[in-house]
């Protein structure tokens, strides 16, 4: 009984203690809220003094003080500072050489400038009141510097660097090979250096953002070692004649000037294994500034005067040397009409960008092309390392499948009378031909295959036909007949018009009036009598 009374009293004391503690805690919490509210109000009053659209005092973008500015003013200030930076010099170091450029030449700019200005505007205005107050209070002790990211434009920098470094970085020099007095003379290759644009731009950007003080500076150019395409050790394998061919071109003609010029641009070419060689590209551009003159050339089935006329004989001669060497022909087109210096299907035309002769070095060693013009002949020889059997022989046989006589083209001759005909005969037959490749080993034929097939147009026989007449109807009749390009109709029109003209020239007798009431006049006795 007594124990129960004690336990009850103990519980009452504990409850009183808990209630007292709760009251104290509640009072403390109320005090905390009051103090918090007062502090919040005071701090809010302080931070709210800052204009929402203006930058706090003590904020810099790089070295530019943008305190108190709005976004537009800050943009202007930063742009003006960027212009000043753009006038600074940057020295590019290339070994012991130095090139000076102006930063604005490289497209100097600030990366995402708008984001940087927004960050300056937002400083001290985002987050809770306490964090904003701390940011603003800290500005009184130390300025807030927002570091811009400087950058240069890739395209502009690449162009400027390429131009500035022209002739500064040593180029790779291929080994060379020439024939002197029947022997090959070789020179050793040289390594070169080429600009590493990507790494150089990265190096400049890193310097501007880590080391640069806003004034003149210097950066080392990054370059790669450039190995030459042709090595002397590769050329040492060139010892054998793989194929040779010559064609007659005469001398003293303007086309020979073009032939010599074209041969000169191909002579000495070295083609590495797997490489393709374009004959047209090697000789272009076909302009007077490149050594070419006007000479005869085929165009639309007719012989005309053209710049570089005659270069097709260069490509044709080389084509035959190539196939004698059994290199891989990748592109070859025949002329529009047959040529006189090789048999049908043994030619290779060059015309603009649509006809080219290209071949590939399908050997495992390089080849060397020797070309020259001597004694009225174009000569090409291809040298390399012979890998074919010693008893292998290749023969190319031209076969004409069909021919076509020159076509006639009738032209109106306005200054000549109807009936006038003048004919200028074409000299080239149209033709379909093919070339056979025959291979012999040990004196026996082992294969015979069609190597190519060619179609040639006939040349045009032009026939000038007179159309002049005093009668416009006859002129029109003649012109209409010529438009048909039908020889029978043209001749029939001439005959018809001639007949009409002849009929118009015969006088028609005037009939005498017959009147029975009028007596006949007496015949004078001296007049002779006629027999009825």
Secondary structure, 3 states (H helix, E strand, C coil): CHHHHHHHHHHHHHHHHHHHHHHHHHHHHHHHHHHHHHHHHHHHHHHCCCCCCCCCCCEEECCEECCCCCHHHHHHHHHHHHHHHHCCEEEEEECCEEEEEEHHHHCCEECCHHHHHHHHHHCCCCCCHHHHHHHHHHHCCCCEEECCCEECCHHHHHHHHHHHCCCCCCCCECCEEEEECCEEEEECCECEEEECHHHHHHHHHHHHHHCCCCCCEEEECCEEEECCCCCHHHHCCCCEEEEEEEEECCCCCHHHHHHHHHHHHHCCCEECCCCEEEHHHHHCCCCHHHCCCEEEEEECCEEEEEECCCHHHHHHHHHHHHHHCCCEEEECCCCCCCCCCCCCCCCCCCECCCECCEEECCCCCCEEEEEEEECCEEEEEEEECCCCCCCEEEEEEEEEEEEECCEEEEEEEEEEECCCEEEECCCCCEEEEEEEEEEEECCEEEEEEEEEEEEECCCEEEEEEEEECCCHHHHHHHHHHHHCCCHHHHHHHHHHHHHHHHHHHCCCCCCCCCCCCCCCCCCCCCCCCCCC
